[in-house]
Amino acid sequence: MSRYKQLAATALLTATMVLGTFAAHAQPLQKVKIRTDWVPSGIYGGLYYAQQRGNYAKEGLDVEILPGSGSFGTMDGLLRGDIDFGFGTCWGAAVGISKGRAVVSVGTYTGKIGFAFYTPKDSGVKSLKDLAGKTIVVAPASLDTLIFPAVLAGNGLSPTLMKSLNVDPSQKVPTYTRGQADVVVSTYPYADPLIQEQRPSNAILWSDSGFAMPDYCIMVSREKLEKDPQLISRFLRATYAGSAEAAKRPQEAADAALALNPLLKKTTTQRQWQLMAEMFYSDETKDCPHGWHSPKDWAKALETLQKYGGLEGAISDQ
């Protein structure tokens, strides 16, 4: 089976795991580690809630949630055996798998892409075509920089519609909020509360422009999937159950996040989680269990990643 087919093939596995009914045995909690792709924030509120409110314990798991420094680093931790699960970007997983990383996405977390173009509220920008002639701040190696031309092209616009201002990845949003650029691309759930505090802005979500790509996913190594599918089932069931409850109780999700990460700001954390929960389902997955891999969304995503995002290998047989 090709690397790419493994992403779609796990859809059936995911549904089986999410809907499974076997009970955890009465025994000491099994210690498990999951690493996210970045520093603590509200976008991981479902994980924090599941840990603090006992969803993992009900499945016999004692889960430690660790911060990360990018999806590729999280994947490498899986392969070294440092962690059991990884929470990272689906597109990062696809590119990593194409380059030989022996990992598998066992479930999406947000099926709708979370990237958005931000422009100041007084800029007059209301649609993609209004971005013409604007200056966009970019980090040349970032995936959003590589693939935003696909969003423009998909709407009949030139990939060179805007002028680019290159900066270090850590300086993208600060450069924009200081007023040194007209446009920035960032992750809507994470960045929106931060941007709005500093420079009130309008957000044009890529998903509202017809762009489809699964965003965040839960990953394991292929070895882990083969050796311990029951552990994966228990973890996924608790994660999705906790996330569903947290989506209904955003204030409690924020409290759970702050219990583990006291330096977070509650209002920002709560808003980040609320926006993250809005991204759970794409149009293709809204009638499916949370975590379902949509073959249609993935077909579009892989084509885009191959053309713009560094995906290696042929996908003609997918």
N, C-alpha and C positions, 0 to 999 in steps of 0.2 A: 504494500500500500504506500502511495506517495506521501511525502510529508504533509502536503496541503489537505489531502483527503482525510488525514487523521483529525484535522480540526472539525470537519463536518461530521466525521464518523462518531465523534464523541457526543453528538446531539442525543442519540438514543440512550447512550450510557447516562448522560446527565439527567434526562427525564426519568429514567429508572431510579437513579439515586435520589432525586428530589422527591419522588412520589413513593419511595420505599417505606415499608412499615415495620421492619424488624426493630425490636427494642434493644437498647444497650444493656449488656449484662451488668449485674450488680458486682462491681469490682473497683479497685482504685482507679482514679482518673488517669487516662493515658496522656502524657505530656506531648504537646504538639506545638510546632512553631510555624507561624506564617509571617512572611516579610512583605510589606507593601512596596510600592515603587517610589515613595517619596516620604517627606517628613510628616509627622502627625497633623491631621486636619479633619474637618468635618466630612470630607468625602468618604472617609472610612467609618462613618458613624454606625453603619450596620454591623461591622465587625466588633466595634467597641460595645455596642448594645448587646450583641449575642454573648460576648464574654462576661459583661457585668450583670446581665439579667438571667444568666443560667442556661441559655440555649445550648451552649457547648457542653456544659456539665450534664445536662439531660441525656446527651449522647455519649457520656463517659469520657469526655475530653477536657483537658486542662490546657487551654490555648494561650500562648504568648504571642502578642502582636508586636512585631519589630518594624522600625522605620527602614526605609530603603533609600537608594540613590540612583534610581532609574530602573526600567524594566529589564534591561540586559543584565545588570548586576544582580537583580532578583533571580533571574533565570540561572545565572552562574551559581548562585547559592543553592538552588535546587540540585544542580548537577554535582556539586561538591558534597551534598548531603548535610549542609549546615541547617537547612530548614526543610519542612515537610510540604509546605504550600507557598505559592507566590501569588500576590495580587498585583497585577500589572496591566499594561495595555494590550489589547488583542492584536493591534497592528504590530506592536513590538514583538509579541510572541510569534506572529506569522513570519516576520523578517528573520527573527532569531532561528526559527525552525528551518527556514530556507537556507540558512548559513551553517546548518549542521548541529544546532543545539537540540539535544534529545529530550525535549519537553513536550507536554501536551496541554492544551486548554480543555479542562473538563467542564467548563461552564462559563457563559458570559455573565458579567455582573451588570454592566450597562450596555444594552443592545443598541442604543442611539448614540451617535458620535457627539461628543461634548464640546468640540471646538467652536469658537465664534470669532467673528471680526468685531472689534470694539472701535467705536468712533465717538467723539464728544457729542453730547446732546445738542449743542448749538451748531454742529457742523453742517446740518442740512442733509446728511446721508441717511437715506431711507431704504435703499436697495443696493445690490451689488454694483449696478452700473454707476451709481453715484460715487463709487470709490475711485473713479478715473482721475488721474493726476495727483492723487493723494500720496503721502509718504508713509510707508508701512515699516515699522521697526521689526527686524528679523534677526534670528540667530541662525547663521547659514547652515549648520549641521542638524538643526532641529527638524523633526519629522513634519511638524505643522508648516514649516517654511518650505519643505520639499513638496508637500502635497496641496497647499492652498491654490496653486495654479490649476489643479484638477477641478476644484470647486468653481473657479471662474470659467474654465473651458466648458464645463458641464452646463453652464448657463449662457454659452455663446459669447463669452468675453475673452479678451486677450490675456494670456498669463502675465504679460508685461503692462497690465493696466495701471499699476502703481509703481512709484519709485521706491527703492529699498534703502533702508538705513541699517547697516550691519552692526550688531553689538554682541557682547557676551550673553549667553542664555539667561543668566541671573539678572541682567540689566534690561531685558525686554519691557516688562511691565513698568518698572521705575522710569525708564526713558519716556514711555508713553504718558504716564501720569504726571511727569514734569512738564508736559506740553512740547516735547522735542520731536514728536511725530504725530501724524494724523490718525494712524490706524495701528492696532496691534492684534495679533491672534493669540488667544489664550483659552484655557479650559474653563468653560462657563461655570460649572459647579464650584470649582476651587477659586477662580479669580474674580468672579463677579462681585461678591461682597467687598473684596479688597479694592478693586478698581472704583466702585461706586463711592467709596468713602473719600477717595483722593481726587477723582476726576469724573463727575457724573457722565455716564456714557450710555449709548444705545448699543445693543448686541444683536448682530445678525448671525443667528445660529446656522451652521453649515447644514444641519438636518432640515432646516426650513427651506433650504435652497435645492433640495432634491439629492443631497449627498448622503450616501449610505455606507456605513462602516461600523462594525461592532467596536466598542470603545474599551471598556475594562473587562478583564476576565480573571478566572482563578486557574492557576497552573500547577502542575505536578511534573515530576520527571517520568519518563516512560517506564523506568524501572519501578517506581513507586506505584504506578497505575497497575502494572502487571502483578506485583507482589502483594499489595494490600488494598484491593478495591473496596473492602468493607470500611476501612478507615476513611477513604475518600467519600463514600456514601454518607457516613455519619457527619463528616465535616460539612459537606455541601448542604445536607438537610438542615443542620443547625444554623448555618450561615444564611440561607434563604429564609428560614422561618424567622430568625432574629431581624433580618433586614425588612421583612414584611411588617413586623410589629413596630420596628423603629420608624418606618415611613408613616405610620399612623400616630406616632408619639415623638415628633421631632425634638421637643424640649427634653424628654427623657433620653433620647439618643445623644443630645448635646451634653447632658449631665454625665452620661456614661463615658463620653470622650474626655471630659474634663477630669473625671475620676482617675483616668489613666494618664492624662497629659494636662496637668494643672495650669500650665502656662498658656493654654489656648484661651481665646476670648469667646465667651459663651454665645453672644449674639452672632458673631461671624461663623462660629462652628455650627450653630443651629441652621443658619441660612445655607451654608455649604451643603449640609446634609439634605435639606429640603430640595435643593436644586439637583443634587445627585439622584435622589429618588425619582425625580421627573424623567431621568434618563434610562430607567430600568429597561423599558421596552421600545423597540423600533416599531414601525408600522407592520413589519413582517412577523414580529414576535408578540404583539399585544394580546393575542389569543392563546399563547403558549405558556407553559410553566416558566417562571423566572429562571434564567440560566440557559434557555434553549439556544443552540447555534442555528441561525437561519441560513440554509444553503444559498438562498437568493442574495441575502446581504453579503455573505462571504464571497460569492462569485463576483459581485461588483467590487468588493474591497480588494480582492487579490489582483484583479486587473489594474486597479488604481495603484496599488503598492508595487506591482511589477514595473509600471510605466514611470512612476514618480518617486517611490519610496525605498528603492534598493532591494526589493524582493528578488531572490535569485531562483533560477530554474524555470522550466516550462509549466504552464498551467492549462494547456489546451485540452488535457484529458480530464479536467475537473468537472 
